[in-house]
Amino acid sequence: MTLEKIPNKEYCDIIKAQRNKSGYSQVYVAKKLGISQKTYSKIENGHIKLTEVMKCNISEILKLCPSEICQSKEHCQKQLRLENIRLKELLNLHNIDH
């Protein structure tokens, strides 16, 4: 089975280049993200579409400006707001203080 690459892959090359420039291994970045190295490799190879939150987390680890790997600053902010709302709804659903 071959994996198809996602259409918007330009951020993958940026992520991989910055990781290499930083001297980090895939294992290191994956561990910081709480995912497996195999999953992280799929990210760098464009086989997994990233959420805006994951892009921001990767940006933080690799010391990138999130806008470097997001479609646009406004798009990232909108997506983060939507994901924040969803997370708050989940917390409320499970009666967890936030």
N, C-alpha and C positions, 0 to 999 in steps of 0.2 A: 504494500500500500504506500503510495507516495502522498506526501502532504502538499497541498497547494499553498502557495504564498499568498498572503493577504495583499490586497491592492495598494494600500497606503504604507509602503515599506521603508520610506526614506529615513524614518527615525531609527530603524534597526541598525543601519550603517553608522549613524551618529553614536548610538549607544555602544556598539562594539568598539568603535575607534576610541571613544573616551575611556571605556573600561581598560583597553590595552594601554592607553596613554597613562592611566592611573596606576598601572601595574597590578591590577586586581585580576584574580582568576574568576572564571564563571562560578566556581564553587563558592567563593567568598561572597560575590554579589547575590547569588541565589540564597545563601544562608541568611544574609541581611534582610532579604525580602520574604523569607519564610517559605521558599519554594525549593523544589529539587533542581539540581544542575541540569537535568534533562529538560525540564520545563523552561529554565532560563535560556538554554541553548535554542530552544524553539522560538523564544522571543527574539533573540538576536538574528535568527535566520528567517524571521518574518512569517512563521507558521502559526503564531498566536496573536490575535488582536488584543492590544492592551487597553485597559480602562484608563481613564484620565488619572485616577488615583494611583494606579500602578506606574504610570509615566512619571507622576510627581515623586513617588517613592524612589524610583530609579534615578531621577534627576538629583534628588537629595544625596543619595549614596555616591553618585559619580560626580557630584558638584557641578551639575549642569543647570542652566536656567531652564525651567520647565517649558518655556516657549520654544526652546531649541528642538524639542521632540514632540510638541503639540501642534495641532493644525494652526491654531492662533491663540493668542492670550485670552481673547474673549471666549473662544470655544472651550478652552480649558477651564476658565472660571465658571462658565455655565454648567459644564459637566460635573465639576466638583460640587457646585451648589446642589445639583440634582442628586448626586450620590450622597451628599450630606443629609438631604431630606429623607432619602430612602433609609439611611442608617438610623436616623432619629425615629422614623416610623417603626423600624425593627426593635429598637430599644424600648419604645413605648409599648409595643405589642407584647414584649416579654417583661414589662414592668421593671425595667432597669433604669436607674437614675442616670441622667447625663448632664 
